[in-house]
Amino acid sequence: MVKINKEIRDIILKRLFVSLGILLLIRIGTFLPVPGINHIDLAFYLQRHSVTKSLISTFSGDDTFVIGLFTLNIFPYINASILVQLILGLSPKLAKLQKEGDLEGRRSINRLTRFITLIWAVIQSVSLAIYLKQVLFDWNYLLAGEIVIWLTTGAMIVLWLSELITDYGLGNGASLLIYTNIISSLPNLCKKVIIENNQNFSLSAGIGITLLVFITLYGIVFLQEGVRIIPLISSKQLNQSSLQDSTISNNYIPLRFNQAGVMPIILTTAILVVPNYINNLGLLPKIDLPINFGSLKFVYWIGYFVLILIFSSFYSTIVLNPKDISDQLQKMAVTIPGIRPGVQTTFYLKQLMKRITLVGATILATLATVPNFIESTLNITSLNGLSTTSLLILAGVVLDLVREVKNIYYSNIYNNMYQ
């Protein structure tokens, strides 16, 4: 037993050091400046434009900003993955390829994801190079081309390194990179909240923020781990005269309350928040309308809540199709007790998924709007940085790491038992 524990410890430590080493390498590459960019001009521009400076401090974790080799980080891959998920939901051919689950099908989808990642990296690099035209005094098309090449190459290197973490390290590479980015920005967020609310900060505000964090984390863990158990019974068990409840309870379908993950919040943010950021940066022409938008803030958050509900329902049907589950159960000669196979099973699963998705989406939408409620009630600013998306990712990555460590532990015990 001591030998088994030592082997497991060595495997976990080896994987942990691989993940930490690659994450450290990517972090160093983020601050490795792209040649040709005068960062003195960039710093001067940030000092004169408060909106851009605020946006940069949100993403970089500090008021200083370096356009480095790995500045794009894993974000082109995240955008590509979201787009591929939408394509799989809309393309029956690709969806069938994914459902078959063979090695060649997975390779084809991975190749598609990498290709779209490359396209996204080029788009983001070009956008950044064009935006730098108003920042750098020595900007020219040759410099813009070099910036695009450096940033695109860096994004693809980060993608390769993240896949190395997934294959040889501990945890999922892309998730760990996002986790690292969020953790690195937390000290700056805490500092910003304290500085901006030095006058308004009180005991009630501190208690409110603490309750916000604990309630949100509790709700997030519930969403990540909460499932609705659907019992299953095989045709062989139906033919048996004595049927044990324990046998039925061992066979089930676990339907998660939050099938869509953070996708509803991301899509809602893309529709409501991103245009506002672009407008604040001055990239869109300003249109003066005879409307007081400050009075419509309540309407805005109701729309935010409703859109999360809509996108949760839409994306859940993409992730999990009731008809596909019904067909798979019928092929395996497995049924739900009291429900006929075929159309009745599909209808039952569809109705059940609607109810489960509604509960999960309501909790997710509530958690997403809680920081804004605390902001307006306690008159505290900068709590938007404490987003539900960030906490959902943090909790999800930690839970995935715990599950992976458990899998390594049990798989090694199993292998040693049957050697």
Protein Blocks (a to p, Z undefined) as FASTA:
>chain_A
ZZmmmmmmmmmmmmmmmmmmmmmmmmmmmmmccehiafklmmmmmmmmmklmmmmmmmno
pabdcddfklnmmmlmmmmmmmmmmmmmmmmklmmmmmnopaklmmmmmmmmmmmmmmmm
mmmmmmmmmmmmmmpmkbcfklmmmmmmmmmmmmmmmmmmmmmmmmmmgcjfklmmmmmm
mmmmmmmmmmmmmmmmmmmpcfklmmmmmmmmmmmmmmmmmmmmpccddddddfklmmpm
bdcfklmmmpccdddfblnlmmlmmmmmmmmmmmmmmmmnopaccdddfbdfklmmmmmm
mmmmmmmmmmmmmmmmmmpcfklmmmmmmmnopacehiaehjlmmmmmmmmmmmmmmmmm
mmmmmmmmmmmmmmmmnopghklmmcfklmmmmmmmmmmmmmmmmmmmmmmmmmmmmZZ
